[in-house]
């Protein structure tokens, strides 16, 4: 069985993406834990030898080749070790490959950003002790465009899942305030 080294942490979504890919195709992972709390990923050595932006995961193949960015790593290990796997259609099979790239692009650009933002807000921010400020509006005590810009999509989200707002007293108070503005009511009258 092939074994690759993966520099990362077990609870990282990107590290888990790579580990899952390797598990799918029978590649063993030797996880080299990087202590983010100590800043090991930001050391000059890590940046010079592993990842120039100080981000995990980083894969080291048996031959010493290194690649970073979880989706690039996943494509690499499947292309190299997952021969015959349906996880990555061969580029020569252009239609299935195009459909794969289309779906992968949608995941990367339309699903991952909001999902990772929500995960950060709900999981990681509380663990870091981050809290919302107590200002009336996003940029202080005055309604600004920063608040207004949230109205169109915020209204759609609220319509689909009001509990996302209602379960957070400060957000609910802010949302009720900005949606009660005459300018917003008039915009909805069109």
C-alpha positions in Angstrom: 0.0 0.0 0.0 1.2 3.5 -0.9 1.8 5.9 2.0 1.8 9.7 1.6 2.7 12.3 4.2 0.1 14.9 4.9 0.9 18.0 6.9 -2.3 19.2 8.5 -4.6 18.8 11.4 -7.4 16.2 11.9 -10.2 18.7 12.3 -9.3 20.9 9.3 -12.0 20.5 6.6 -9.3 20.7 3.9 -7.2 18.1 5.6 -10.2 15.8 5.9 -11.0 16.3 2.3 -7.6 14.9 1.4 -7.8 12.1 3.9 -11.2 11.0 2.6 -9.9 11.1 -1.0 -6.9 8.9 0.0 -9.2 6.5 1.9 -11.4 6.2 -1.2 -8.6 4.9 -3.3 -6.6 2.9 -0.7 -3.8 5.3 -0.1 -2.5 5.3 3.5 -2.0 8.8 5.1 0.8 9.5 7.5 -0.6 12.7 9.2 2.1 15.1 10.3 0.3 17.3 12.7 1.0 21.0 12.4 0.3 23.0 15.6 -1.6 26.0 14.3 -1.9 27.4 17.9 1.9 27.6 18.0 2.1 29.0 14.5 4.1 26.2 13.1 2.4 26.8 9.7 3.7 30.4 9.7 7.4 29.6 10.5 10.0 30.7 7.9 10.9 27.0 7.5 7.4 25.9 6.8 6.8 28.7 4.4 10.1 28.1 2.6 9.8 24.3 2.4 6.1 23.4 2.5 3.6 26.2 1.6 4.5 29.8 0.7 1.3 31.1 2.2 1.6 29.2 5.4 -1.6 27.2 4.9 -2.4 23.5 5.4 -2.7 20.8 4.1 0.5 20.0 2.2 1.0 16.5 0.7 4.5 15.0 0.4 4.5 12.0 -1.9 6.8 9.0 -1.5 9.2 10.4 -4.1 9.4 13.8 -2.3 7.1 15.6 -4.6 5.0 18.2 -2.7 1.6 19.7 -3.6 -0.7 22.0 -1.6 -4.3 23.1 -1.8 -6.7 20.3 -0.9 -8.5 20.1 -4.2 -5.3 20.0 -6.1 -4.0 17.3 -3.7 -7.1 15.3 -4.2 -6.9 15.5 -8.0 -3.2 14.6 -7.8 -3.6 11.5 -5.6 -6.5 10.2 -7.7 -4.7 10.8 -11.0 -1.6 9.1 -9.7 -2.9 6.3 -7.5 -6.6 5.9 -8.3 -6.4 4.4 -11.8 -9.8 3.4 -12.8 -11.5 5.3 -10.0 -14.7 7.2 -10.9 -13.6 10.0 -8.6 -11.7 11.8 -11.4 -12.7 11.1 -15.0 -9.7 11.0 -17.4 -9.2 14.3 -19.3 -9.3 12.3 -22.5 -12.9 11.4 -21.8 -13.9 15.0 -22.5 -17.7 15.0 -21.7 -17.5 13.3 -18.3 -14.4 15.3 -17.5 -16.2 18.6 -18.4 -19.2 17.6 -16.3 -16.8 16.8 -13.4 -15.0 20.1 -13.7 -18.3 21.9 -13.9 -19.6 20.3 -10.7 -16.3 20.8 -9.0 -16.3 24.5 -10.0 -19.8 24.9 -8.6 -18.7 23.3 -5.3 -15.7 25.6 -5.1 -17.3 28.8 -6.0 -21.0 28.5 -5.0 -21.1 26.0 -2.1 -17.7 26.3 -0.2 -17.7 30.1 0.4 -21.0 30.3 2.2 -20.6 26.9 3.9 -17.2 27.8 5.2 -18.4 31.2 6.4 -21.3 29.6 8.3 -19.0 26.9 9.8 -16.6 29.6 10.9 -19.4 31.6 12.5 -21.0 28.6 14.2 -18.0 26.5 15.1 -14.7 28.2 15.1 -15.5 31.8 16.2 -17.1 30.7 19.5 -14.0 28.5 20.2 -11.8 31.5 19.7 -14.0 33.6 22.0 -15.0 35.9 19.2 -18.3 37.6 19.7 -20.4 40.2 17.9 -20.0 43.8 18.9 -22.9 45.6 20.6 -23.2 48.4 18.1 -26.7 49.2 16.8 -25.5 48.8 13.2 -22.7 47.0 11.4 -20.4 50.1 11.1 -21.4 51.7 14.4 -24.4 53.6 15.7 -25.5 54.8 12.3 -27.3 52.9 9.5 -24.9 52.8 6.5 -24.6 51.1 3.1 -22.9 48.1 4.9 -26.3 47.4 6.5 -28.3 48.2 3.4 -26.2 45.8 1.3 -27.5 42.9 3.4 -31.1 43.5 2.7 -31.8 41.8 -0.6 -30.1 38.4 0.1 -30.8 38.7 3.8 -34.5 38.9 3.0 -34.2 35.7 0.9 -32.4 33.9 3.6 -34.8 35.1 6.2 -37.8 33.9 4.1 -36.2 30.4 3.8 -34.8 30.0 7.3 -36.0 32.7 9.8 -34.4 30.8 12.7 -31.0 31.8 11.4 -31.9 35.4 12.5 -34.5 34.8 15.2 -32.3 32.5 17.3 -29.7 35.3 17.6 -31.1 38.2 19.7 -28.6 40.8 18.5 -29.1 39.8 14.8 -32.8 39.7 15.2 -32.9 43.2 16.7 -30.7 44.5 13.9 -32.7 42.7 11.2 -36.0 44.0 12.5 -34.6 47.5 12.6 -33.2 47.6 9.0 -36.1 45.8 7.4 -38.5 48.3 9.0 -36.9 51.2 7.2 -39.2 53.0 4.8 -36.7 52.7 2.0 -36.8 48.9 2.2 -40.6 48.8 2.4 -40.8 51.0 -0.7 -38.3 48.9 -2.6 -40.5 45.8 -1.9 -43.6 47.6 -3.2 -42.4 47.5 -6.8 
